[in-house]
Amino acid sequence: MGKIKMETGVVVITLTATVYRGIIRETHSSRIGFCGEYNKEILSKMGDEFKKIYAGQIEAEYKGKSVKPDKIIYRVSTKSTECEMILNGK
């Protein structure tokens, strides 16, 4: 098994849900950020897991409402910036 290349930096994962009800469109957005070591595969898996959790939260929010959405579209965007030094000189 090959060695996984880890990068050090700051990561921001943006979760977006667009809710359609007829001609009305509502957009919800949430951001998660952290700094540390990561690789692209880990970020991809994290994005997928956060998307599932976010979808559950949005759908639970609309279950209690009298008007049901026609469709909900979820998107995940991951941005990373590599840094040499983050905390405590590491």
PDB file of N, CA, C and O in Angstrom:
ATOM      1  N   MET A   1       0.852  -1.180   0.000  1.00  0.00           N
ATOM      2  CA  MET A   1       0.000   0.000   0.000  1.00  0.00           C
ATOM      3  C   MET A   1       0.891   1.235   0.000  1.00  0.00           C
ATOM      4  O   MET A   1       1.829   1.322   0.793  1.00  0.00           O
ATOM      5  N   GLY A   2       0.610   2.186  -0.877  1.00  0.00           N
ATOM      6  CA  GLY A   2       1.393   3.408  -0.984  1.00  0.00           C
ATOM      7  C   GLY A   2       1.124   4.365   0.162  1.00  0.00           C
ATOM      8  O   GLY A   2       0.076   4.322   0.807  1.00  0.00           O
ATOM      9  N   LYS A   3       2.085   5.217   0.392  1.00  0.00           N
ATOM     10  CA  LYS A   3       1.929   6.208   1.451  1.00  0.00           C
ATOM     11  C   LYS A   3       0.989   7.317   0.977  1.00  0.00           C
ATOM     12  O   LYS A   3       1.128   7.826  -0.135  1.00  0.00           O
ATOM     13  N   ILE A   4       0.044   7.682   1.823  1.00  0.00           N
ATOM     14  CA  ILE A   4      -0.915   8.735   1.497  1.00  0.00           C
ATOM     15  C   ILE A   4      -0.266  10.084   1.768  1.00  0.00           C
ATOM     16  O   ILE A   4       0.260  10.322   2.856  1.00  0.00           O
ATOM     17  N   LYS A   5      -0.306  10.961   0.778  1.00  0.00           N
ATOM     18  CA  LYS A   5       0.291  12.291   0.927  1.00  0.00           C
ATOM     19  C   LYS A   5      -0.673  13.190   1.695  1.00  0.00           C
ATOM     20  O   LYS A   5      -1.773  13.487   1.229  1.00  0.00           O
ATOM     21  N   MET A   6      -0.248  13.610   2.861  1.00  0.00           N
ATOM     22  CA  MET A   6      -1.053  14.511   3.685  1.00  0.00           C
ATOM     23  C   MET A   6      -0.594  15.944   3.438  1.00  0.00           C
ATOM     24  O   MET A   6       0.596  16.215   3.277  1.00  0.00           O
ATOM     25  N   GLU A   7      -1.554  16.843   3.412  1.00  0.00           N
ATOM     26  CA  GLU A   7      -1.268  18.263   3.256  1.00  0.00           C
ATOM     27  C   GLU A   7      -1.674  18.973   4.539  1.00  0.00           C
ATOM     28  O   GLU A   7      -2.566  18.514   5.252  1.00  0.00           O
ATOM     29  N   THR A   8      -1.029  20.076   4.827  1.00  0.00           N
ATOM     30  CA  THR A   8      -1.354  20.872   6.003  1.00  0.00           C
ATOM     31  C   THR A   8      -1.940  22.184   5.527  1.00  0.00           C
ATOM     32  O   THR A   8      -1.387  22.837   4.642  1.00  0.00           O
ATOM     33  N   GLY A   9      -3.068  22.572   6.118  1.00  0.00           N
ATOM     34  CA  GLY A   9      -3.676  23.825   5.693  1.00  0.00           C
ATOM     35  C   GLY A   9      -5.023  24.084   6.319  1.00  0.00           C
ATOM     36  O   GLY A   9      -5.400  23.472   7.318  1.00  0.00           O
ATOM     37  N   VAL A  10      -5.736  25.004   5.710  1.00  0.00           N
ATOM     38  CA  VAL A  10      -7.063  25.422   6.169  1.00  0.00           C
ATOM     39  C   VAL A  10      -8.085  24.948   5.141  1.00  0.00           C
ATOM     40  O   VAL A  10      -7.882  25.089   3.936  1.00  0.00           O
ATOM     41  N   VAL A  11      -9.193  24.379   5.638  1.00  0.00           N
ATOM     42  CA  VAL A  11     -10.233  23.840   4.764  1.00  0.00           C
ATOM     43  C   VAL A  11     -11.573  24.456   5.137  1.00  0.00           C
ATOM     44  O   VAL A  11     -11.897  24.582   6.317  1.00  0.00           O
ATOM     45  N   VAL A  12     -12.351  24.839   4.127  1.00  0.00           N
ATOM     46  CA  VAL A  12     -13.721  25.317   4.337  1.00  0.00           C
ATOM     47  C   VAL A  12     -14.634  24.488   3.442  1.00  0.00           C
ATOM     48  O   VAL A  12     -14.457  24.443   2.224  1.00  0.00           O
ATOM     49  N   ILE A  13     -15.620  23.828   4.065  1.00  0.00           N
ATOM     50  CA  ILE A  13     -16.611  23.049   3.331  1.00  0.00           C
ATOM     51  C   ILE A  13     -17.916  23.835   3.378  1.00  0.00           C
ATOM     52  O   ILE A  13     -18.427  24.130   4.459  1.00  0.00           O
ATOM     53  N   THR A  14     -18.456  24.175   2.207  1.00  0.00           N
ATOM     54  CA  THR A  14     -19.711  24.921   2.114  1.00  0.00           C
ATOM     55  C   THR A  14     -20.809  23.975   1.648  1.00  0.00           C
ATOM     56  O   THR A  14     -20.686  23.322   0.612  1.00  0.00           O
ATOM     57  N   LEU A  15     -21.888  23.910   2.429  1.00  0.00           N
ATOM     58  CA  LEU A  15     -23.042  23.079   2.100  1.00  0.00           C
ATOM     59  C   LEU A  15     -24.176  23.997   1.680  1.00  0.00           C
ATOM     60  O   LEU A  15     -24.485  24.964   2.375  1.00  0.00           O
ATOM     61  N   THR A  16     -24.798  23.699   0.546  1.00  0.00           N
ATOM     62  CA  THR A  16     -25.884  24.532   0.037  1.00  0.00           C
ATOM     63  C   THR A  16     -27.072  23.652  -0.309  1.00  0.00           C
ATOM     64  O   THR A  16     -26.920  22.603  -0.935  1.00  0.00           O
ATOM     65  N   ALA A  17     -28.257  24.089   0.104  1.00  0.00           N
ATOM     66  CA  ALA A  17     -29.500  23.407  -0.263  1.00  0.00           C
ATOM     67  C   ALA A  17     -30.401  24.428  -0.945  1.00  0.00           C
ATOM     68  O   ALA A  17     -30.665  25.498  -0.397  1.00  0.00           O
ATOM     69  N   THR A  18     -30.872  24.093  -2.144  1.00  0.00           N
ATOM     70  CA  THR A  18     -31.816  24.945  -2.859  1.00  0.00           C
ATOM     71  C   THR A  18     -33.155  24.228  -2.856  1.00  0.00           C
ATOM     72  O   THR A  18     -33.283  23.116  -3.370  1.00  0.00           O
ATOM     73  N   VAL A  19     -34.159  24.886  -2.263  1.00  0.00           N
ATOM     74  CA  VAL A  19     -35.488  24.297  -2.109  1.00  0.00           C
ATOM     75  C   VAL A  19     -36.424  24.970  -3.105  1.00  0.00           C
ATOM     76  O   VAL A  19     -36.551  26.194  -3.119  1.00  0.00           O
ATOM     77  N   TYR A  20     -37.077  24.163  -3.939  1.00  0.00           N
ATOM     78  CA  TYR A  20     -37.998  24.676  -4.959  1.00  0.00           C
ATOM     79  C   TYR A  20     -39.433  24.364  -4.552  1.00  0.00           C
ATOM     80  O   TYR A  20     -39.771  23.221  -4.243  1.00  0.00           O
ATOM     81  N   ARG A  21     -40.279  25.410  -4.558  1.00  0.00           N
ATOM     82  CA  ARG A  21     -41.724  25.263  -4.332  1.00  0.00           C
ATOM     83  C   ARG A  21     -42.414  26.085  -5.410  1.00  0.00           C
ATOM     84  O   ARG A  21     -42.575  27.298  -5.274  1.00  0.00           O
ATOM     85  N   GLY A  22     -42.820  25.411  -6.482  1.00  0.00           N
ATOM     86  CA  GLY A  22     -43.416  26.142  -7.601  1.00  0.00           C
ATOM     87  C   GLY A  22     -42.376  27.054  -8.225  1.00  0.00           C
ATOM     88  O   GLY A  22     -41.302  26.604  -8.625  1.00  0.00           O
ATOM     89  N   ILE A  23     -42.704  28.357  -8.307  1.00  0.00           N
ATOM     90  CA  ILE A  23     -41.753  29.317  -8.881  1.00  0.00           C
ATOM     91  C   ILE A  23     -40.876  29.961  -7.810  1.00  0.00           C
ATOM     92  O   ILE A  23     -40.038  30.810  -8.117  1.00  0.00           O
ATOM     93  N   ILE A  24     -41.068  29.561  -6.567  1.00  0.00           N
ATOM     94  CA  ILE A  24     -40.289  30.117  -5.452  1.00  0.00           C
ATOM     95  C   ILE A  24     -39.064  29.233  -5.204  1.00  0.00           C
ATOM     96  O   ILE A  24     -39.157  28.006  -5.160  1.00  0.00           O
ATOM     97  N   ARG A  25     -37.917  29.892  -5.044  1.00  0.00           N
ATOM     98  CA  ARG A  25     -36.674  29.182  -4.763  1.00  0.00           C
ATOM     99  C   ARG A  25     -36.078  29.750  -3.480  1.00  0.00           C
ATOM    100  O   ARG A  25     -35.897  30.961  -3.355  1.00  0.00           O
ATOM    101  N   GLU A  26     -35.776  28.874  -2.532  1.00  0.00           N
ATOM    102  CA  GLU A  26     -35.173  29.263  -1.258  1.00  0.00           C
ATOM    103  C   GLU A  26     -33.791  28.620  -1.179  1.00  0.00           C
ATOM    104  O   GLU A  26     -33.638  27.440  -1.496  1.00  0.00           O
ATOM    105  N   THR A  27     -32.793  29.378  -0.763  1.00  0.00           N
ATOM    106  CA  THR A  27     -31.442  28.836  -0.664  1.00  0.00           C
ATOM    107  C   THR A  27     -30.972  28.878   0.783  1.00  0.00           C
ATOM    108  O   THR A  27     -31.050  29.913   1.444  1.00  0.00           O
ATOM    109  N   HIS A  28     -30.481  27.735   1.266  1.00  0.00           N
ATOM    110  CA  HIS A  28     -29.911  27.618   2.607  1.00  0.00           C
ATOM    111  C   HIS A  28     -28.429  27.303   2.439  1.00  0.00           C
ATOM    112  O   HIS A  28     -28.043  26.563   1.534  1.00  0.00           O
ATOM    113  N   SER A  29     -27.605  27.866   3.312  1.00  0.00           N
ATOM    114  CA  SER A  29     -26.173  27.640   3.198  1.00  0.00           C
ATOM    115  C   SER A  29     -25.554  27.515   4.585  1.00  0.00           C
ATOM    116  O   SER A  29     -25.989  28.166   5.534  1.00  0.00           O
ATOM    117  N   SER A  30     -24.535  26.672   4.687  1.00  0.00           N
ATOM    118  CA  SER A  30     -23.832  26.479   5.945  1.00  0.00           C
ATOM    119  C   SER A  30     -22.364  26.217   5.633  1.00  0.00           C
ATOM    120  O   SER A  30     -22.042  25.613   4.609  1.00  0.00           O
ATOM    121  N   ARG A  31     -21.472  26.671   6.518  1.00  0.00           N
ATOM    122  CA  ARG A  31     -20.037  26.471   6.315  1.00  0.00           C
ATOM    123  C   ARG A  31     -19.420  25.772   7.513  1.00  0.00           C
ATOM    124  O   ARG A  31     -19.791  26.009   8.663  1.00  0.00           O
ATOM    125  N   ILE A  32     -18.467  24.904   7.206  1.00  0.00           N
ATOM    126  CA  ILE A  32     -17.699  24.199   8.227  1.00  0.00           C
ATOM    127  C   ILE A  32     -16.234  24.448   7.892  1.00  0.00           C
ATOM    128  O   ILE A  32     -15.820  24.256   6.749  1.00  0.00           O
ATOM    129  N   GLY A  33     -15.453  24.868   8.867  1.00  0.00           N
ATOM    130  CA  GLY A  33     -14.045  25.138   8.609  1.00  0.00           C
ATOM    131  C   GLY A  33     -13.154  24.507   9.658  1.00  0.00           C
ATOM    132  O   GLY A  33     -13.551  24.358  10.814  1.00  0.00           O
ATOM    133  N   PHE A  34     -11.955  24.137   9.258  1.00  0.00           N
ATOM    134  CA  PHE A  34     -10.979  23.600  10.199  1.00  0.00           C
ATOM    135  C   PHE A  34      -9.582  23.767   9.618  1.00  0.00           C
ATOM    136  O   PHE A  34      -9.421  24.045   8.430  1.00  0.00           O
ATOM    137  N   CYS A  35      -8.582  23.595  10.460  1.00  0.00           N
ATOM    138  CA  CYS A  35      -7.204  23.604   9.987  1.00  0.00           C
ATOM    139  C   CYS A  35      -6.513  22.358  10.523  1.00  0.00           C
ATOM    140  O   CYS A  35      -6.846  21.869  11.603  1.00  0.00           O
ATOM    141  N   GLY A  36      -5.570  21.858   9.777  1.00  0.00           N
ATOM    142  CA  GLY A  36      -4.861  20.650  10.179  1.00  0.00           C
ATOM    143  C   GLY A  36      -4.374  19.890   8.968  1.00  0.00           C
ATOM    144  O   GLY A  36      -4.185  20.461   7.894  1.00  0.00           O
ATOM    145  N   GLU A  37      -4.168  18.579   9.151  1.00  0.00           N
ATOM    146  CA  GLU A  37      -3.693  17.738   8.061  1.00  0.00           C
ATOM    147  C   GLU A  37      -4.865  17.056   7.377  1.00  0.00           C
ATOM    148  O   GLU A  37      -5.823  16.642   8.030  1.00  0.00           O
ATOM    149  N   TYR A  38      -4.782  16.943   6.065  1.00  0.00           N
ATOM    150  CA  TYR A  38      -5.854  16.337   5.284  1.00  0.00           C
ATOM    151  C   TYR A  38      -5.284  15.849   3.956  1.00  0.00           C
ATOM    152  O   TYR A  38      -4.147  16.161   3.601  1.00  0.00           O
ATOM    153  N   ASN A  39      -6.089  15.083   3.233  1.00  0.00           N
ATOM    154  CA  ASN A  39      -5.784  14.775   1.834  1.00  0.00           C
ATOM    155  C   ASN A  39      -7.089  14.830   1.056  1.00  0.00           C
ATOM    156  O   ASN A  39      -8.165  14.903   1.648  1.00  0.00           O
ATOM    157  N   LYS A  40      -7.000  14.796  -0.255  1.00  0.00           N
ATOM    158  CA  LYS A  40      -8.189  14.988  -1.108  1.00  0.00           C
ATOM    159  C   LYS A  40      -9.227  13.895  -0.882  1.00  0.00           C
ATOM    160  O   LYS A  40     -10.427  14.171  -0.910  1.00  0.00           O
ATOM    161  N   GLU A  41      -8.786  12.663  -0.660  1.00  0.00           N
ATOM    162  CA  GLU A  41      -9.720  11.556  -0.439  1.00  0.00           C
ATOM    163  C   GLU A  41     -10.510  11.760   0.852  1.00  0.00           C
ATOM    164  O   GLU A  41     -11.720  11.533   0.889  1.00  0.00           O
ATOM    165  N   ILE A  42      -9.826  12.185   1.901  1.00  0.00           N
ATOM    166  CA  ILE A  42     -10.493  12.445   3.181  1.00  0.00           C
ATOM    167  C   ILE A  42     -11.507  13.575   3.019  1.00  0.00           C
ATOM    168  O   ILE A  42     -12.626  13.479   3.524  1.00  0.00           O
ATOM    169  N   LEU A  43     -11.126  14.643   2.319  1.00  0.00           N
ATOM    170  CA  LEU A  43     -12.044  15.771   2.122  1.00  0.00           C
ATOM    171  C   LEU A  43     -13.282  15.352   1.344  1.00  0.00           C
ATOM    172  O   LEU A  43     -14.387  15.809   1.636  1.00  0.00           O
ATOM    173  N   SER A  44     -13.102  14.492   0.365  1.00  0.00           N
ATOM    174  CA  SER A  44     -14.232  14.015  -0.428  1.00  0.00           C
ATOM    175  C   SER A  44     -15.206  13.214   0.440  1.00  0.00           C
ATOM    176  O   SER A  44     -16.419  13.410   0.362  1.00  0.00           O
ATOM    177  N   LYS A  45     -14.670  12.316   1.261  1.00  0.00           N
ATOM    178  CA  LYS A  45     -15.517  11.510   2.155  1.00  0.00           C
ATOM    179  C   LYS A  45     -16.217  12.390   3.190  1.00  0.00           C
ATOM    180  O   LYS A  45     -17.394  12.193   3.491  1.00  0.00           O
ATOM    181  N   MET A  46     -15.477  13.363   3.730  1.00  0.00           N
ATOM    182  CA  MET A  46     -16.080  14.274   4.713  1.00  0.00           C
ATOM    183  C   MET A  46     -17.216  15.066   4.079  1.00  0.00           C
ATOM    184  O   MET A  46     -18.277  15.226   4.683  1.00  0.00           O
ATOM    185  N   GLY A  47     -16.999  15.561   2.868  1.00  0.00           N
ATOM    186  CA  GLY A  47     -18.034  16.315   2.160  1.00  0.00           C
ATOM    187  C   GLY A  47     -19.289  15.494   1.964  1.00  0.00           C
ATOM    188  O   GLY A  47     -20.397  15.995   2.156  1.00  0.00           O
ATOM    189  N   ASP A  48     -19.126  14.222   1.580  1.00  0.00           N
ATOM    190  CA  ASP A  48     -20.284  13.340   1.387  1.00  0.00           C
ATOM    191  C   ASP A  48     -21.041  13.111   2.691  1.00  0.00           C
ATOM    192  O   ASP A  48     -22.272  13.130   2.708  1.00  0.00           O
ATOM    193  N   GLU A  49     -20.305  12.893   3.787  1.00  0.00           N
ATOM    194  CA  GLU A  49     -20.958  12.663   5.083  1.00  0.00           C
ATOM    195  C   GLU A  49     -21.679  13.917   5.578  1.00  0.00           C
ATOM    196  O   GLU A  49     -22.809  13.837   6.060  1.00  0.00           O
ATOM    197  N   PHE A  50     -21.023  15.073   5.457  1.00  0.00           N
ATOM    198  CA  PHE A  50     -21.666  16.324   5.870  1.00  0.00           C
ATOM    199  C   PHE A  50     -22.908  16.607   5.029  1.00  0.00           C
ATOM    200  O   PHE A  50     -23.897  17.137   5.535  1.00  0.00           O
ATOM    201  N   LYS A  51     -22.855  16.252   3.743  1.00  0.00           N
ATOM    202  CA  LYS A  51     -23.999  16.455   2.852  1.00  0.00           C
ATOM    203  C   LYS A  51     -25.197  15.627   3.324  1.00  0.00           C
ATOM    204  O   LYS A  51     -26.327  16.116   3.316  1.00  0.00           O
ATOM    205  N   LYS A  52     -24.958  14.374   3.737  1.00  0.00           N
ATOM    206  CA  LYS A  52     -26.037  13.510   4.249  1.00  0.00           C
ATOM    207  C   LYS A  52     -26.655  14.102   5.515  1.00  0.00           C
ATOM    208  O   LYS A  52     -27.877  14.131   5.662  1.00  0.00           O
ATOM    209  N   ILE A  53     -25.810  14.567   6.418  1.00  0.00           N
ATOM    210  CA  ILE A  53     -26.297  15.156   7.672  1.00  0.00           C
ATOM    211  C   ILE A  53     -27.093  16.423   7.383  1.00  0.00           C
ATOM    212  O   ILE A  53     -28.168  16.629   7.945  1.00  0.00           O
ATOM    213  N   TYR A  54     -26.563  17.269   6.508  1.00  0.00           N
ATOM    214  CA  TYR A  54     -27.225  18.528   6.150  1.00  0.00           C
ATOM    215  C   TYR A  54     -28.573  18.263   5.482  1.00  0.00           C
ATOM    216  O   TYR A  54     -29.550  18.960   5.755  1.00  0.00           O
ATOM    217  N   ALA A  55     -28.626  17.254   4.605  1.00  0.00           N
ATOM    218  CA  ALA A  55     -29.881  16.887   3.942  1.00  0.00           C
ATOM    219  C   ALA A  55     -30.920  16.466   4.980  1.00  0.00           C
ATOM    220  O   ALA A  55     -32.089  16.836   4.875  1.00  0.00           O
ATOM    221  N   GLY A  56     -30.501  15.701   5.972  1.00  0.00           N
ATOM    222  CA  GLY A  56     -31.417  15.289   7.041  1.00  0.00           C
ATOM    223  C   GLY A  56     -31.962  16.481   7.809  1.00  0.00           C
ATOM    224  O   GLY A  56     -33.146  16.517   8.143  1.00  0.00           O
ATOM    225  N   GLN A  57     -31.105  17.456   8.092  1.00  0.00           N
ATOM    226  CA  GLN A  57     -31.539  18.652   8.819  1.00  0.00           C
ATOM    227  C   GLN A  57     -32.529  19.476   8.001  1.00  0.00           C
ATOM    228  O   GLN A  57     -33.542  19.929   8.534  1.00  0.00           O
ATOM    229  N   ILE A  58     -32.250  19.673   6.724  1.00  0.00           N
ATOM    230  CA  ILE A  58     -33.139  20.470   5.864  1.00  0.00           C
ATOM    231  C   ILE A  58     -34.483  19.769   5.706  1.00  0.00           C
ATOM    232  O   ILE A  58     -35.531  20.406   5.809  1.00  0.00           O
ATOM    233  N   GLU A  59     -34.457  18.463   5.457  1.00  0.00           N
ATOM    234  CA  GLU A  59     -35.708  17.722   5.281  1.00  0.00           C
ATOM    235  C   GLU A  59     -36.531  17.711   6.561  1.00  0.00           C
ATOM    236  O   GLU A  59     -37.758  17.785   6.501  1.00  0.00           O
ATOM    237  N   ALA A  60     -35.881  17.622   7.719  1.00  0.00           N
ATOM    238  CA  ALA A  60     -36.597  17.668   8.996  1.00  0.00           C
ATOM    239  C   ALA A  60     -37.249  19.035   9.199  1.00  0.00           C
ATOM    240  O   ALA A  60     -38.345  19.130   9.752  1.00  0.00           O
ATOM    241  N   GLU A  61     -36.575  20.087   8.751  1.00  0.00           N
ATOM    242  CA  GLU A  61     -37.122  21.441   8.874  1.00  0.00           C
ATOM    243  C   GLU A  61     -38.407  21.595   8.060  1.00  0.00           C
ATOM    244  O   GLU A  61     -39.340  22.269   8.496  1.00  0.00           O
ATOM    245  N   TYR A  62     -38.458  20.975   6.887  1.00  0.00           N
ATOM    246  CA  TYR A  62     -39.628  21.113   6.019  1.00  0.00           C
ATOM    247  C   TYR A  62     -40.740  20.117   6.336  1.00  0.00           C
ATOM    248  O   TYR A  62     -41.856  20.281   5.845  1.00  0.00           O
ATOM    249  N   LYS A  63     -40.469  19.088   7.143  1.00  0.00           N
ATOM    250  CA  LYS A  63     -41.519  18.133   7.517  1.00  0.00           C
ATOM    251  C   LYS A  63     -42.608  18.806   8.337  1.00  0.00           C
ATOM    252  O   LYS A  63     -43.781  18.454   8.216  1.00  0.00           O
ATOM    253  N   GLY A  64     -42.236  19.762   9.163  1.00  0.00           N
ATOM    254  CA  GLY A  64     -43.191  20.445  10.024  1.00  0.00           C
ATOM    255  C   GLY A  64     -43.990  21.537   9.337  1.00  0.00           C
ATOM    256  O   GLY A  64     -44.934  22.064   9.925  1.00  0.00           O
ATOM    257  N   LYS A  65     -43.641  21.886   8.123  1.00  0.00           N
ATOM    258  CA  LYS A  65     -44.329  22.968   7.414  1.00  0.00           C
ATOM    259  C   LYS A  65     -45.504  22.418   6.611  1.00  0.00           C
ATOM    260  O   LYS A  65     -45.494  21.268   6.171  1.00  0.00           O
ATOM    261  N   SER A  66     -46.512  23.263   6.430  1.00  0.00           N
ATOM    262  CA  SER A  66     -47.711  22.834   5.703  1.00  0.00           C
ATOM    263  C   SER A  66     -47.478  22.753   4.194  1.00  0.00           C
ATOM    264  O   SER A  66     -48.101  21.935   3.518  1.00  0.00           O
ATOM    265  N   VAL A  67     -46.593  23.588   3.664  1.00  0.00           N
ATOM    266  CA  VAL A  67     -46.299  23.576   2.229  1.00  0.00           C
ATOM    267  C   VAL A  67     -45.038  22.742   2.003  1.00  0.00           C
ATOM    268  O   VAL A  67     -43.969  23.067   2.520  1.00  0.00           O
ATOM    269  N   LYS A  68     -45.168  21.679   1.237  1.00  0.00           N
ATOM    270  CA  LYS A  68     -44.040  20.779   0.973  1.00  0.00           C
ATOM    271  C   LYS A  68     -43.279  21.231  -0.276  1.00  0.00           C
ATOM    272  O   LYS A  68     -43.895  21.674  -1.245  1.00  0.00           O
ATOM    273  N   PRO A  69     -41.954  21.122  -0.262  1.00  0.00           N
ATOM    274  CA  PRO A  69     -41.166  21.512  -1.440  1.00  0.00           C
ATOM    275  C   PRO A  69     -41.348  20.527  -2.594  1.00  0.00           C
ATOM    276  O   PRO A  69     -41.573  19.336  -2.379  1.00  0.00           O
ATOM    277  N   ASP A  70     -41.246  21.046  -3.830  1.00  0.00           N
ATOM    278  CA  ASP A  70     -41.309  20.192  -5.018  1.00  0.00           C
ATOM    279  C   ASP A  70     -40.031  19.369  -5.157  1.00  0.00           C
ATOM    280  O   ASP A  70     -40.077  18.176  -5.459  1.00  0.00           O
ATOM    281  N   LYS A  71     -38.893  20.022  -4.933  1.00  0.00           N
ATOM    282  CA  LYS A  71     -37.614  19.310  -4.959  1.00  0.00           C
ATOM    283  C   LYS A  71     -36.583  20.097  -4.163  1.00  0.00           C
ATOM    284  O   LYS A  71     -36.709  21.306  -3.969  1.00  0.00           O
ATOM    285  N   ILE A  72     -35.556  19.378  -3.705  1.00  0.00           N
ATOM    286  CA  ILE A  72     -34.451  19.986  -2.967  1.00  0.00           C
ATOM    287  C   ILE A  72     -33.157  19.496  -3.615  1.00  0.00           C
ATOM    288  O   ILE A  72     -32.965  18.297  -3.817  1.00  0.00           O
ATOM    289  N   ILE A  73     -32.284  20.432  -3.934  1.00  0.00           N
ATOM    290  CA  ILE A  73     -30.993  20.090  -4.536  1.00  0.00           C
ATOM    291  C   ILE A  73     -29.891  20.474  -3.545  1.00  0.00           C
ATOM    292  O   ILE A  73     -29.856  21.597  -3.043  1.00  0.00           O
ATOM    293  N   TYR A  74     -28.991  19.521  -3.274  1.00  0.00           N
ATOM    294  CA  TYR A  74     -27.898  19.732  -2.327  1.00  0.00           C
ATOM    295  C   TYR A  74     -26.573  19.809  -3.081  1.00  0.00           C
ATOM    296  O   TYR A  74     -26.345  19.063  -4.033  1.00  0.00           O
ATOM    297  N   ARG A  75     -25.696  20.730  -2.640  1.00  0.00           N
ATOM    298  CA  ARG A  75     -24.368  20.874  -3.230  1.00  0.00           C
ATOM    299  C   ARG A  75     -23.328  21.000  -2.120  1.00  0.00           C
ATOM    300  O   ARG A  75     -23.606  21.521  -1.040  1.00  0.00           O
ATOM    301  N   VAL A  76     -22.129  20.512  -2.413  1.00  0.00           N
ATOM    302  CA  VAL A  76     -21.004  20.617  -1.484  1.00  0.00           C
ATOM    303  C   VAL A  76     -19.833  21.227  -2.240  1.00  0.00           C
ATOM    304  O   VAL A  76     -19.509  20.806  -3.351  1.00  0.00           O
ATOM    305  N   SER A  77     -19.204  22.220  -1.629  1.00  0.00           N
ATOM    306  CA  SER A  77     -18.017  22.844  -2.207  1.00  0.00           C
ATOM    307  C   SER A  77     -16.910  22.798  -1.159  1.00  0.00           C
ATOM    308  O   SER A  77     -17.121  23.196  -0.013  1.00  0.00           O
ATOM    309  N   THR A  78     -15.740  22.316  -1.546  1.00  0.00           N
ATOM    310  CA  THR A  78     -14.614  22.213  -0.620  1.00  0.00           C
ATOM    311  C   THR A  78     -13.468  23.071  -1.140  1.00  0.00           C
ATOM    312  O   THR A  78     -13.007  22.890  -2.267  1.00  0.00           O
ATOM    313  N   LYS A  79     -13.017  23.995  -0.321  1.00  0.00           N
ATOM    314  CA  LYS A  79     -11.886  24.860  -0.670  1.00  0.00           C
ATOM    315  C   LYS A  79     -10.787  24.631   0.361  1.00  0.00           C
ATOM    316  O   LYS A  79     -11.049  24.600   1.563  1.00  0.00           O
ATOM    317  N   SER A  80      -9.569  24.472  -0.112  1.00  0.00           N
ATOM    318  CA  SER A  80      -8.453  24.270   0.810  1.00  0.00           C
ATOM    319  C   SER A  80      -7.303  25.197   0.438  1.00  0.00           C
ATOM    320  O   SER A  80      -7.073  25.497  -0.734  1.00  0.00           O
ATOM    321  N   THR A  81      -6.598  25.636   1.454  1.00  0.00           N
ATOM    322  CA  THR A  81      -5.421  26.476   1.272  1.00  0.00           C
ATOM    323  C   THR A  81      -4.283  25.855   2.063  1.00  0.00           C
ATOM    324  O   THR A  81      -4.387  25.681   3.277  1.00  0.00           O
ATOM    325  N   GLU A  82      -3.209  25.525   1.385  1.00  0.00           N
ATOM    326  CA  GLU A  82      -2.069  24.924   2.067  1.00  0.00           C
ATOM    327  C   GLU A  82      -1.300  25.988   2.843  1.00  0.00           C
ATOM    328  O   GLU A  82      -1.130  27.114   2.375  1.00  0.00           O
ATOM    329  N   CYS A  83      -0.840  25.616   4.029  1.00  0.00           N
ATOM    330  CA  CYS A  83      -0.049  26.509   4.877  1.00  0.00           C
ATOM    331  C   CYS A  83       1.128  25.719   5.438  1.00  0.00           C
ATOM    332  O   CYS A  83       0.993  24.535   5.743  1.00  0.00           O
ATOM    333  N   GLU A  84       2.257  26.357   5.570  1.00  0.00           N
ATOM    334  CA  GLU A  84       3.421  25.706   6.171  1.00  0.00           C
ATOM    335  C   GLU A  84       3.309  25.675   7.693  1.00  0.00           C
ATOM    336  O   GLU A  84       3.647  24.672   8.322  1.00  0.00           O
ATOM    337  N   MET A  85       2.838  26.762   8.280  1.00  0.00           N
ATOM    338  CA  MET A  85       2.745  26.842   9.730  1.00  0.00           C
ATOM    339  C   MET A  85       1.307  27.182  10.108  1.00  0.00           C
ATOM    340  O   MET A  85       0.727  28.133   9.584  1.00  0.00           O
ATOM    341  N   ILE A  86       0.738  26.397  11.023  1.00  0.00           N
ATOM    342  CA  ILE A  86      -0.639  26.655  11.437  1.00  0.00           C
ATOM    343  C   ILE A  86      -0.688  27.083  12.898  1.00  0.00           C
ATOM    344  O   ILE A  86      -1.021  28.227  13.205  1.00  0.00           O
ATOM    345  N   LEU A  87      -0.356  26.159  13.796  1.00  0.00           N
ATOM    346  CA  LEU A  87      -0.438  26.440  15.229  1.00  0.00           C
ATOM    347  C   LEU A  87       0.827  25.966  15.937  1.00  0.00           C
ATOM    348  O   LEU A  87       1.382  24.925  15.585  1.00  0.00           O
ATOM    349  N   ASN A  88       1.272  26.701  16.904  1.00  0.00           N
ATOM    350  CA  ASN A  88       2.397  26.316  17.754  1.00  0.00           C
ATOM    351  C   ASN A  88       3.644  25.918  16.964  1.00  0.00           C
ATOM    352  O   ASN A  88       4.394  25.033  17.377  1.00  0.00           O
ATOM    353  N   GLY A  89       3.855  26.573  15.836  1.00  0.00           N
ATOM    354  CA  GLY A  89       5.049  26.313  15.050  1.00  0.00           C
ATOM    355  C   GLY A  89       5.072  24.982  14.330  1.00  0.00           C
ATOM    356  O   GLY A  89       6.106  24.606  13.778  1.00  0.00           O
ATOM    357  N   LYS A  90       3.960  24.253  14.317  1.00  0.00           N
ATOM    358  CA  LYS A  90       3.922  22.943  13.652  1.00  0.00           C
ATOM    359  C   LYS A  90       3.746  23.124  12.158  1.00  0.00           C
ATOM    360  O   LYS A  90       3.690  22.141  11.420  1.00  0.00           O
TER     361      LYS A  90
END
